[in-house]
């Protein structure tokens, strides 16, 4: 028993020493939230709506100029419609923030954490990540392009995977021209 404890202690000391002297070779670059932009676009049978949503914080990780990781936190309370004005804009903004859609009172943040990044061209990467909305996490895949201190990405999100069911023909029958498509687009222009 004494030898087992000594061996475990020795293993723990060696592991700690190894981790202490191992350097992280990646460079974490913080995204400038004030000069970055995320645009959303949702589609319905009779048209579409679009707007913006703010990045609270984010970073991209590079190793020798190659993207290797990233993570973002989105402030869901900033959902803003840009294609409407006045009362119509206020109604849609309020509805999107309600429990029918994103329930921002209980879920004020969304997040995206890169889990796999593979180069697909000179400045292009195929990314898989974990997207969390309304406390539900699902994998998403998208392409991100990096040029200098800027990056662009676009992804399609199936809202039904995050319990955003309002107006979805996947859950409700007879919606006709009131139907809202399950997928919406996010386009990000990032500066870091």
C-alpha positions as CSV (number, residue, x, y, z in Angstrom):
1,X,0.0,0.0,0.0
2,X,2.9,2.4,0.9
3,X,4.5,1.7,-2.5
4,X,1.2,2.4,-4.3
5,X,0.9,5.8,-2.6
6,X,4.6,6.6,-3.3
7,X,4.1,5.6,-7.0
8,X,0.9,7.7,-7.4
9,X,2.7,10.7,-5.7
10,X,5.6,10.3,-8.0
11,X,3.4,10.2,-11.1
12,X,1.5,13.3,-9.9
13,X,4.7,15.2,-9.3
14,X,6.1,14.2,-12.7
15,X,2.8,15.2,-14.4
16,X,2.7,18.6,-12.6
17,X,6.4,19.3,-13.5
18,X,5.8,18.4,-17.1
19,X,2.7,20.7,-17.3
20,X,4.5,23.5,-15.5
21,X,7.3,23.6,-18.1
22,X,5.2,22.9,-21.2
23,X,4.5,26.2,-23.1
24,X,1.3,26.8,-25.0
25,X,2.5,27.6,-28.5
26,X,-0.8,29.1,-29.7
27,X,-1.5,32.8,-29.8
28,X,-4.9,33.8,-28.6
29,X,-6.2,36.9,-30.4
30,X,-9.1,38.7,-28.8
31,X,-11.9,39.7,-31.2
32,X,-12.7,43.5,-31.1
33,X,-16.4,43.3,-30.3
34,X,-17.0,47.0,-31.2
35,X,-15.7,46.7,-34.7
36,X,-17.0,43.2,-35.4
37,X,-20.5,42.4,-36.7
38,X,-22.9,39.5,-36.7
39,X,-25.9,39.6,-39.0
40,X,-28.8,37.2,-38.7
41,X,-31.4,36.5,-41.4
42,X,-34.5,34.4,-40.9
43,X,-36.9,33.2,-43.5
44,X,-40.7,32.7,-43.7
45,X,-43.0,31.7,-46.5
46,X,-43.9,35.3,-47.2
47,X,-40.4,36.7,-47.1
48,X,-37.5,37.3,-44.6
49,X,-36.2,39.5,-41.9
50,X,-32.7,40.4,-40.9
51,X,-30.8,42.2,-38.2
52,X,-27.8,42.3,-36.0
53,X,-26.7,40.7,-32.7
54,X,-23.6,41.7,-30.6
55,X,-20.6,39.7,-29.7
56,X,-19.9,40.1,-26.0
57,X,-16.5,38.5,-26.2
58,X,-14.5,36.2,-28.5
59,X,-11.1,35.0,-29.5
60,X,-9.4,33.1,-32.2
61,X,-6.3,30.9,-31.6
62,X,-3.5,30.6,-34.1
63,X,-0.3,28.5,-34.3
64,X,2.2,29.9,-36.7
65,X,-0.5,31.9,-38.6
66,X,-2.8,28.8,-38.8
67,X,-6.2,29.0,-37.2
68,X,-6.5,26.2,-34.6
69,X,-9.4,27.3,-32.3
70,X,-11.8,29.9,-31.2
71,X,-14.7,30.7,-28.9
72,X,-17.4,33.4,-28.7
73,X,-20.1,34.6,-26.4
74,X,-23.1,36.4,-27.9
75,X,-25.2,38.8,-26.0
76,X,-28.7,37.6,-26.9
77,X,-30.4,40.7,-25.4
78,X,-29.0,42.7,-28.3
79,X,-31.2,41.0,-31.0
80,X,-32.1,43.9,-33.3
81,X,-34.1,43.9,-36.5
82,X,-32.7,46.2,-39.2
83,X,-35.2,45.7,-42.0
84,X,-38.2,47.2,-40.1
85,X,-38.9,50.5,-38.4
86,X,-41.3,51.8,-35.7
87,X,-44.0,49.7,-34.2
88,X,-43.3,46.7,-36.5
89,X,-39.6,46.7,-35.5
90,X,-40.5,46.9,-31.8
91,X,-43.0,44.0,-32.1
92,X,-40.5,41.7,-33.9
93,X,-37.6,42.6,-31.6
94,X,-39.8,41.8,-28.5
95,X,-41.1,38.6,-30.0
96,X,-37.6,37.4,-30.9
97,X,-36.5,38.0,-27.3
98,X,-39.6,36.3,-25.9
99,X,-39.9,32.6,-24.9
100,X,-41.5,31.9,-28.3
101,X,-38.0,32.4,-29.8
102,X,-34.8,32.9,-27.8
103,X,-36.1,33.5,-24.2
104,X,-33.4,36.1,-23.5
105,X,-34.6,36.8,-20.0
106,X,-33.6,33.3,-18.9
107,X,-30.9,32.7,-21.6
108,X,-29.1,36.1,-22.1
109,X,-26.0,34.5,-23.6
110,X,-25.3,32.1,-26.5
111,X,-21.8,30.6,-27.2
112,X,-19.8,29.0,-29.9
113,X,-16.7,26.9,-29.1
114,X,-14.6,25.5,-31.9
115,X,-13.9,21.8,-31.5
116,X,-12.1,21.0,-34.7
117,X,-10.4,23.3,-37.3
118,X,-8.9,22.0,-40.6
119,X,-7.3,24.1,-43.2
120,X,-9.2,23.8,-46.5
121,X,-7.3,26.4,-48.6
122,X,-4.8,29.3,-48.2
123,X,-6.9,31.4,-45.9
124,X,-9.9,29.1,-45.5
125,X,-10.8,26.6,-42.7
126,X,-13.5,24.0,-42.1
127,X,-14.7,24.4,-38.6
128,X,-16.8,22.2,-36.4
129,X,-18.0,23.7,-33.1
130,X,-20.4,23.4,-30.3
131,X,-23.2,26.1,-30.5
132,X,-25.2,26.7,-27.3
133,X,-28.5,28.6,-27.5
134,X,-31.2,28.5,-24.8
135,X,-29.0,26.1,-22.8
136,X,-29.0,23.5,-25.5
137,X,-25.7,22.6,-27.2
138,X,-25.4,21.1,-30.7
139,X,-22.6,20.7,-33.2
140,X,-22.4,23.0,-36.2
141,X,-20.1,23.1,-39.2
142,X,-19.1,26.1,-41.2
143,X,-16.3,27.7,-43.2
144,X,-14.2,30.7,-41.9
145,X,-11.8,32.7,-44.0
146,X,-9.0,34.7,-42.4
147,X,-7.2,37.6,-44.0
148,X,-4.7,39.5,-41.9
149,X,-6.5,40.7,-38.8
150,X,-10.0,40.0,-40.2
151,X,-12.1,36.9,-40.6
152,X,-15.5,36.1,-42.1
153,X,-17.8,33.2,-41.5
154,X,-21.3,32.2,-42.3
155,X,-23.3,29.3,-40.9
156,X,-26.8,27.9,-41.1
157,X,-28.5,27.2,-37.8
158,X,-31.5,24.8,-37.3
159,X,-33.4,26.6,-34.6
160,X,-35.5,23.6,-33.8
161,X,-32.4,21.9,-32.2
162,X,-32.4,24.7,-29.7
163,X,-36.1,24.5,-28.8
164,X,-37.1,27.5,-30.9
165,X,-40.3,26.0,-32.3
166,X,-42.6,29.0,-33.0
167,X,-44.0,28.9,-36.5
168,X,-42.1,25.7,-37.4
169,X,-43.9,23.3,-39.7
170,X,-41.7,20.6,-38.1
171,X,-44.0,20.9,-35.0
172,X,-47.2,22.6,-36.1
173,X,-49.6,21.8,-38.9
174,X,-51.8,24.2,-40.9
175,X,-49.5,27.2,-40.6
176,X,-49.7,27.9,-44.4
177,X,-48.3,31.4,-45.0
178,X,-47.6,31.9,-41.3
179,X,-44.8,29.3,-41.4
180,X,-41.3,30.3,-40.5
181,X,-38.5,28.1,-41.9
182,X,-36.4,26.1,-39.4
183,X,-33.0,27.3,-40.6
184,X,-31.6,30.9,-40.2
185,X,-28.3,32.3,-41.3
186,X,-25.6,34.0,-39.3
187,X,-22.8,36.0,-41.1
188,X,-19.9,37.2,-39.0
189,X,-17.4,39.9,-40.0
190,X,-14.7,39.8,-37.3
191,X,-11.8,42.0,-36.5
192,X,-9.0,41.0,-34.1
